[in-house]
Amino acid sequence: MKKSSVYNRDVILVMAASFFFMFSTMFVTPLVNGYARSLGASATFAGIIVGFMSVAALVLRPIAGNMTDRFSKYGLSFAGGILILIGVLGYVVTPNSELLLLFRLINGVGYVLDTVCMTTWLAYLIPREHVGEAMGFYGLMNALAMAIGPAISINIYQTVGYRHAMLLSALSALLMVVMIQFVGQKGQVEVQTKQKHHFKIIQKDALPVCFLITLFALPYFATQADIVTYVAQRRIDVAVGSYFLIYAVILLVLRIVLKNLFDRVCFCWWLLASTVATAFYLVMLAIMHNNWQMTLAAAGMAVGYGIIYSVLQSTALLLAPLNEQGLASSTFYLGMDIAMSLGPILGGVIDSALPVRWYYPVMMTLVPVIILVYAIYHRRLNNAIHNH
């Protein structure tokens, strides 16, 4: 008998909606600094505005995780989408940088709610034995949005200006809000589950995942912030604007090829492949002199970060009990928030303290730390695949 697909209408709608809310958020990210300065903000205050969303996310993640385990996933995702929409429309109409900071906070609260709630909602819709496969495609939607959003926004704002460009971000948030209205299963929480729930900061079983995603994501976000400057300082003649688009295309191909292996292959093999690929792309970026080497680096990043992102996301959910899936998701994203905040800072410290050629060799020191964390928690991580 032919096996029925896990990708029913509800699953496809949630995945598509996740693309649109992530696209909306990532679209405005490269514009906020310049926009704030055009509104009269100093360089310092503009930097505060840009980073404020990540700082807010660090504080709000546990709250979002606990709420997701107690309330409707649809209701919280809807609230998050509305807050993102209000935040982006606020960017468009704000007369000064002080209000821009407020709308950045509103945008950030919506982003935190949607990242945690929609991940957990998708896991709720999928049979547990297919969580890895589903999270692979969900991670792909996020990765594509994170790569395509900034690339489009940079090109559009140069033609139509900041305010008009941000209307596309608002439209994307609106599409997300509309799309989830057609999802049949709203992700309601059973009454007895609510009664047993206590507020927690993290999901302790998923803590190793938090550590690992932080380590893998640090060089990713440092590269996202600094690769253009890095190429300019080294005077390398490469099409650096295409780097993350190449990354996204290669990740798309890999995800199609891997299919349902995320639910069948032990964590240790994913960790090994991604650690080797991380070392590889850091070396390629360190020695890069042409577009071929840049393409190889993007391919290495697709395996070293893009694949392990999905594996760690599903592993966090598999390690946690069913009544703490939201908290497990927030613990995963907590590691992402730390890396998103510290990655550019780490890159800036290296760049200011050492010659630019040492930028990626210093990042290589993260590789043995990854191996150490895995060595400490390998039994727990390898056994996650048996928790279907």
RODO-2510 file (C-alpha; in nm, 4 decimals, decimal comma):
residues 388
     n   res          X          Y          Z
     1     m     0,0000     0,0000     0,0000
     2     k     0,1325     0,3459    -0,0889
     3     k     0,2509     0,5461     0,2113
     4     s     0,0505     0,8662     0,2632
     5     s     0,2452     1,1905     0,2687
     6     v     0,2915     1,3802     0,5944
     7     y     0,2641     1,7031     0,3952
     8     n    -0,1085     1,7656     0,4170
     9     r    -0,2735     2,1044     0,3673
    10     d    -0,2218     2,2195     0,7265
    11     v     0,1488     2,1322     0,7244
    12     i     0,2080     2,3073     0,3914
    13     l     0,0216     2,6185     0,5090
    14     v     0,2232     2,6414     0,8329
    15     m     0,5507     2,5957     0,6437
    16     a     0,4564     2,8604     0,3874
    17     a     0,3435     3,0985     0,6623
    18     s     0,6759     3,0453     0,8397
    19     f     0,8569     3,1523     0,5232
    20     f     0,6561     3,4748     0,5030
    21     f     0,7034     3,5828     0,8649
    22     m     1,0763     3,5061     0,8483
    23     f     1,1066     3,6850     0,5136
    24     s     0,9300     3,9879     0,6618
    25     t     1,1691     4,0038     0,9569
    26     m     1,4891     3,9374     0,7617
    27     f     1,3883     4,1769     0,4831
    28     v     1,4092     4,4794     0,7133
    29     t     1,7193     4,3693     0,9074
    30     p     1,9812     4,5123     0,6647
    31     l     1,7815     4,8363     0,6273
    32     v     1,7286     4,9336     0,9907
    33     n     2,0754     5,0784     1,0565
    34     g     2,0784     5,3086     0,7552
    35     y     1,7131     5,4005     0,8020
    36     a     1,7705     5,4953     1,1672
    37     r     2,0605     5,7195     1,0690
    38     s     1,8498     5,8814     0,7959
    39     l     1,6004     5,9673     1,0735
    40     g     1,8731     6,1448     1,2719
    41     a     2,0035     5,8667     1,4973
    42     s     2,3711     5,8628     1,5895
    43     a     2,5817     5,5642     1,4843
    44     t     2,5657     5,4331     1,8419
    45     f     2,1893     5,4703     1,8773
    46     a     2,1363     5,3161     1,5328
    47     g     2,3378     5,0139     1,6471
    48     i     2,1234     4,9894     1,9605
    49     i     1,8080     4,9913     1,7472
    50     v     1,9436     4,7139     1,5229
    51     g     2,0491     4,4924     1,8134
    52     f     1,7483     4,5639     2,0342
    53     m     1,5388     4,2888     1,8783
    54     s     1,8008     4,0221     1,9566
    55     v     1,8345     4,1424     2,3160
    56     a     1,4567     4,1408     2,3583
    57     a     1,4457     3,7893     2,2126
    58     l     1,6910     3,6607     2,4747
    59     v     1,4587     3,7843     2,7505
    60     l     1,1314     3,6777     2,5912
    61     r     1,2190     3,3281     2,4639
    62     p     1,1384     3,1423     2,7893
    63     i     0,8089     3,3307     2,8209
    64     a     0,7134     3,2384     2,4645
    65     g     0,8121     2,8759     2,5252
    66     n     0,5971     2,8464     2,8357
    67     m     0,3027     3,0190     2,6682
    68     t     0,3248     2,7844     2,3693
    69     d     0,2898     2,4838     2,5982
    70     r    -0,0217     2,6339     2,7604
    71     f    -0,2161     2,8115     2,4840
    72     s    -0,3295     2,7633     2,1258
    73     k    -0,0415     2,7611     1,8746
    74     y    -0,2683     2,9325     1,6230
    75     g    -0,3664     3,2076     1,8666
    76     l    -0,0080     3,2884     1,9618
    77     s     0,1122     3,2673     1,5992
    78     f    -0,1676     3,5033     1,4959
    79     a    -0,0734     3,7484     1,7715
    80     g     0,2910     3,7279     1,6631
    81     g     0,2017     3,7945     1,3003
    82     i    -0,0086     4,0983     1,3942
    83     l     0,2762     4,2373     1,6079
    84     i     0,5233     4,1913     1,3211
    85     l     0,2798     4,3721     1,0893
    86     i     0,2324     4,6589     1,3377
    87     g     0,6081     4,6851     1,3887
    88     v     0,6882     4,7030     1,0173
    89     l     0,4080     4,9507     0,9421
    90     g     0,5454     5,1535     1,2328
    91     y     0,8845     5,1590     1,0586
    92     v     0,7152     5,3026     0,7505
    93     v     0,5327     5,5890     0,9256
    94     t     0,7649     5,6754     1,2169
    95     p     0,8872     6,0362     1,2136
    96     n     1,1946     5,9782     1,4341
    97     s     1,4433     5,7169     1,5534
    98     e     1,3045     5,7065     1,9098
    99     l     0,9730     5,5666     1,7864
   100     l     1,1678     5,3388     1,5524
   101     l     1,3165     5,1760     1,8634
   102     l     0,9652     5,1153     1,9999
   103     f     0,8465     4,9576     1,6753
   104     r     1,1639     4,7474     1,6659
   105     l     1,0630     4,6082     2,0054
   106     i     0,7081     4,5339     1,8828
   107     n     0,8527     4,3628     1,5742
   108     g     1,0855     4,1626     1,7998
   109     v     0,8060     4,0402     2,0281
   110     g     0,6141     3,9172     1,7232
   111     y     0,9242     3,7482     1,5846
   112     v     0,9886     3,5641     1,9128
   113     l     0,6294     3,4415     1,9350
   114     d     0,6214     3,3175     1,5766
   115     t     0,9572     3,1403     1,5761
   116     v     0,8688     2,9413     1,8878
   117     c     0,4955     2,8893     1,8241
   118     m     0,5111     2,7927     1,4579
   119     t     0,7928     2,5425     1,5134
   120     t     0,5906     2,3790     1,7903
   121     w     0,2693     2,3997     1,5875
   122     l     0,4346     2,2150     1,2992
   123     a     0,5626     1,9449     1,5371
   124     y     0,2046     1,9147     1,6694
   125     l     0,0752     1,8510     1,3148
   126     i     0,3365     1,5873     1,2260
   127     p     0,3578     1,2267     1,3511
   128     r     0,6517     1,2090     1,5898
   129     e     0,8378     0,9596     1,3699
   130     h     0,8489     1,2221     1,0926
   131     v     0,9562     1,5221     1,3019
   132     g     1,3096     1,5180     1,1589
   133     e     1,1904     1,5195     0,7981
   134     a     0,9379     1,7970     0,8629
   135     m     1,1874     2,0106     1,0545
   136     g     1,4274     1,9684     0,7643
   137     f     1,1827     2,1376     0,5292
   138     y     1,0804     2,3889     0,7938
   139     g     1,4467     2,4797     0,8463
   140     l     1,4820     2,5105     0,4696
   141     m     1,1933     2,7603     0,4578
   142     n     1,3655     2,9662     0,7279
   143     a     1,7044     2,9437     0,5548
   144     l     1,5599     3,0524     0,2194
   145     a     1,3824     3,3471     0,3812
   146     m     1,6995     3,4463     0,5696
   147     a     1,8992     3,4411     0,2437
   148     i     1,6467     3,5853    -0,0015
   149     g     1,4961     3,8573     0,2208
   150     p     1,8133     4,0641     0,2720
   151     a     1,9242     4,0157    -0,0902
   152     i     1,5929     4,1543    -0,2240
   153     s     1,5663     4,4363     0,0309
   154     i     1,9127     4,5751    -0,0441
   155     n     1,8342     4,5940    -0,4156
   156     i     1,4817     4,7351    -0,3760
   157     y     1,5578     5,0120    -0,1249
   158     q     1,8260     5,1528    -0,3537
   159     t     1,5518     5,2089    -0,6121
   160     v     1,2447     5,3103    -0,4100
   161     g     1,3894     5,4179    -0,0728
   162     y     1,3540     5,2792     0,2798
   163     r     0,9853     5,3428     0,3494
   164     h     0,8464     5,2041     0,0244
   165     a     1,0782     4,9027     0,0398
   166     m     0,9495     4,8155     0,3864
   167     l     0,5948     4,7909     0,2511
   168     l     0,6989     4,4591     0,0945
   169     s     0,7932     4,3368     0,4432
   170     a     0,4505     4,4445     0,5707
   171     l     0,2818     4,2603     0,2822
   172     s     0,4756     3,9453     0,3695
   173     a     0,3634     3,9670     0,7347
   174     l     0,0030     4,0163     0,6185
   175     l     0,0258     3,7073     0,3956
   176     m     0,1422     3,5069     0,6973
   177     v    -0,1550     3,6251     0,9059
   178     v    -0,4028     3,5440     0,6265
   179     m    -0,2475     3,2048     0,5499
   180     i    -0,2784     3,0612     0,9013
   181     q    -0,6540     3,1325     0,9007
   182     f    -0,6949     2,8316     0,6719
   183     v    -0,5106     2,5839     0,8973
   184     g    -0,7668     2,3383     1,0334
   185     q    -0,5873     2,2077     1,3448
   186     k    -0,5258     2,5055     1,5730
   187     g    -0,2817     2,3348     1,8097
   188     q    -0,5022     2,3581     2,1190
   189     v    -0,3500     2,2421     2,4492
   190     e    -0,5378     1,9857     2,6575
   191     v    -0,6680     2,1109     2,9935
   192     q    -0,4767     1,8516     3,1978
   193     t    -0,1512     1,9561     3,0286
   194     k    -0,2115     2,3166     3,1316
   195     q    -0,2692     2,2178     3,4924
   196     k     0,0592     2,0264     3,5164
   197     h     0,2677     2,3035     3,3644
   198     h     0,5149     2,5109     3,5679
   199     f     0,7126     2,8087     3,4420
   200     k     1,0668     2,7161     3,3368
   201     i     1,3483     2,9163     3,1795
   202     i     1,4850     2,6322     2,9655
   203     q     1,4035     2,2734     2,8747
   204     k     1,6947     2,0958     3,0442
   205     d     1,6985     1,7925     2,8131
   206     a     1,7407     2,0237     2,5119
   207     l     2,0248     2,2250     2,6681
   208     p     2,3012     2,0441     2,4686
   209     v     2,1185     2,1475     2,1519
   210     c     2,1262     2,5091     2,2721
   211     f     2,5039     2,4892     2,3205
   212     l     2,5640     2,3292     1,9807
   213     i     2,3436     2,5615     1,7750
   214     t     2,5202     2,8574     1,9367
   215     l     2,8616     2,7229     1,8335
   216     f     2,7562     2,6362     1,4782
   217     a     2,5705     2,9657     1,4299
   218     l     2,8440     3,2001     1,5597
   219     p     3,0545     3,1908     1,2384
   220     y     2,7365     3,1961     1,0275
   221     f     2,6104     3,5229     1,1757
   222     a     2,9612     3,6713     1,1870
   223     t     2,9906     3,5974     0,8142
   224     q     2,6445     3,7372     0,7475
   225     a     2,7456     4,0629     0,9163
   226     d     3,1033     4,0995     0,7913
   227     i     3,1601     3,9138     0,4639
   228     v     3,1211     4,2244     0,2482
   229     t     3,3696     4,4167     0,4646
   230     y     3,6012     4,1135     0,4786
   231     v     3,6118     4,0876     0,0991
   232     a     3,6715     4,4626     0,0648
   233     q     3,9555     4,4625     0,3210
   234     r     4,1265     4,1718     0,1485
   235     r     4,0641     4,3278    -0,1960
   236     i     3,9225     4,0030    -0,3337
   237     d     3,7447     4,0162    -0,6699
   238     v     3,4407     3,7940    -0,6023
   239     a     3,0636     3,8353    -0,6448
   240     v     3,0117     3,8508    -0,2702
   241     g     2,6494     3,9619    -0,3046
   242     s     2,5673     3,6144    -0,4371
   243     y     2,7209     3,4234    -0,1457
   244     f     2,4061     3,3629     0,0582
   245     l     2,1929     3,3020    -0,2507
   246     i     2,4356     3,0262    -0,3545
   247     y     2,4126     2,8922     0,0012
   248     a     2,0310     2,8856    -0,0182
   249     v     2,0216     2,7091    -0,3574
   250     i     2,2703     2,4408    -0,2459
   251     l     2,0750     2,3900     0,0772
   252     l     1,7541     2,3460    -0,1250
   253     v     1,9197     2,0767    -0,3398
   254     l     2,0638     1,9005    -0,0344
   255     r     1,7267     1,8983     0,1409
   256     i     1,5557     1,7393    -0,1604
   257     v     1,8279     1,4743    -0,1865
   258     l     1,8267     1,3889     0,1841
   259     k     1,4467     1,3447     0,1978
   260     n     1,3524     1,1528     0,5161
   261     l     1,7042     1,0622     0,6309
   262     f     1,6668     1,3076     0,9200
   263     d     1,4385     1,0516     1,0873
   264     r     1,6617     0,7503     1,0183
   265     v     2,0269     0,8517     1,0604
   266     c     2,1897     0,8761     1,4034
   267     f     2,2793     1,2228     1,5304
   268     c     2,6506     1,1355     1,5433
   269     w     2,6774     1,1154     1,1633
   270     w     2,5082     1,4538     1,1130
   271     l     2,7374     1,6050     1,3756
   272     l     3,0465     1,4579     1,2072
   273     a     2,9471     1,5746     0,8588
   274     s     2,8544     1,9251     0,9750
   275     t     3,1678     1,9681     1,1873
   276     v     3,3932     1,8681     0,8960
   277     a     3,1928     2,0953     0,6625
   278     t     3,2222     2,3857     0,9082
   279     a     3,6007     2,3481     0,9209
   280     f     3,6021     2,3249     0,5399
   281     y     3,4036     2,6436     0,4739
   282     l     3,6074     2,8396     0,7285
   283     v     3,9255     2,7313     0,5486
   284     m     3,7748     2,8207     0,2094
   285     l     3,6777     3,1674     0,3311
   286     a     4,0250     3,2123     0,4814
   287     i     4,2021     3,1331     0,1505
   288     m     3,9311     3,2642    -0,0846
   289     h     4,0572     3,4451    -0,3941
   290     n     3,7971     3,3635    -0,6604
   291     n     3,4303     3,2807    -0,7154
   292     w     3,4925     2,9051    -0,7244
   293     q     3,6378     2,9102    -0,3751
   294     m     3,3494     3,1306    -0,2613
   295     t     3,1010     2,8777    -0,4052
   296     l     3,2787     2,5927    -0,2246
   297     a     3,2607     2,7939     0,0979
   298     a     2,8850     2,8484     0,0488
   299     a     2,8407     2,4733    -0,0147
   300     g     3,0352     2,3924     0,3018
   301     m     2,8191     2,6356     0,4991
   302     a     2,5033     2,4689     0,3605
   303     v     2,6157     2,1417     0,5221
   304     g     2,8032     2,2869     0,8185
   305     y     2,5220     2,5164     0,9307
   306     g     2,2147     2,4667     0,7106
   307     i     2,1820     2,0912     0,7668
   308     i     2,2768     2,0826     1,1354
   309     y     2,0240     2,3630     1,1985
   310     s     1,7388     2,1292     1,0998
   311     v     1,8912     1,8298     1,2787
   312     l     1,9344     2,0216     1,6048
   313     q     1,5858     2,1717     1,5823
   314     s     1,4227     1,8291     1,5512
   315     t     1,6580     1,6811     1,8132
   316     a     1,5489     1,9429     2,0675
   317     l     1,1848     1,8430     2,0161
   318     l     1,2611     1,4706     2,0349
   319     l     1,4593     1,5089     2,3568
   320     a     1,1783     1,6930     2,5358
   321     p     0,8517     1,5448     2,6693
   322     l     0,5362     1,6212     2,4708
   323     n     0,4106     1,8745     2,7263
   324     e     0,7322     2,0813     2,6923
   325     q     0,7662     2,1030     2,3139
   326     g     0,7259     2,4808     2,3168
   327     l     0,9908     2,5160     2,5851
   328     a     1,2261     2,2891     2,3867
   329     s     1,1734     2,5061     2,0809
   330     s     1,2456     2,8239     2,2790
   331     t     1,5618     2,6620     2,4203
   332     f     1,6802     2,5906     2,0650
   333     y     1,6100     2,9489     1,9575
   334     l     1,7802     3,0826     2,2695
   335     g     2,1047     2,9434     2,1302
   336     m     2,0264     3,1114     1,7979
   337     d     1,9650     3,4453     1,9694
   338     i     2,2972     3,4228     2,1544
   339     a     2,4809     3,3520     1,8287
   340     m     2,2937     3,6248     1,6425
   341     s     2,3999     3,8755     1,9075
   342     l     2,7558     3,7556     1,9721
   343     g     2,8527     3,6523     1,6168
   344     p     2,8918     4,0069     1,4804
   345     i     3,0530     4,1167     1,8088
   346     l     3,3055     3,8326     1,7871
   347     g     3,3781     3,9248     1,4275
   348     g     3,4297     4,2884     1,5222
   349     v     3,6699     4,1983     1,8031
   350     i     3,8786     3,9759     1,5742
   351     d     3,8819     4,2394     1,3010
   352     s     3,9945     4,5162     1,5364
   353     a     4,2556     4,3100     1,7234
   354     l     4,4187     4,1140     1,4383
   355     p     4,4978     4,1477     1,0675
   356     v     4,2009     4,0578     0,8477
   357     r     4,3675     3,7360     0,7251
   358     w     4,3232     3,5920     1,0775
   359     y     3,9448     3,6421     1,0778
   360     y     3,8474     3,2873     0,9807
   361     p     4,1480     3,1000     1,1265
   362     v     4,0437     3,2343     1,4697
   363     m     3,6865     3,1175     1,4027
   364     m     3,8316     2,7678     1,3557
   365     t     3,8801     2,7477     1,7333
   366     l     3,5051     2,6845     1,7606
   367     v     3,5442     2,3434     1,5933
   368     p     3,7177     2,1654     1,8859
   369     v     3,4637     2,3241     2,1235
   370     i     3,1831     2,1661     1,9179
   371     i     3,3565     1,8286     1,9453
   372     l     3,3980     1,8741     2,3224
   373     v     3,0289     1,9544     2,3771
   374     y     2,9278     1,6525     2,1709
   375     a     3,1667     1,4293     2,3651
   376     i     3,0012     1,5360     2,6920
   377     y     2,6420     1,4842     2,5747
   378     h     2,6828     1,2235     2,2983
   379     r     2,4677     0,9539     2,4602
   380     r     2,1701     1,1837     2,5082
   381     l     2,1995     1,3306     2,1583
   382     n     2,2475     0,9946     1,9828
   383     n     1,9482     0,8429     2,1637
   384     a     1,7106     1,1231     2,0529
   385     i     1,6266     0,9366     1,7318
   386     h     1,4705     0,6583     1,9420
   387     n     1,2240     0,9008     2,1093
   388     h     0,9675     0,8959     1,8259
***
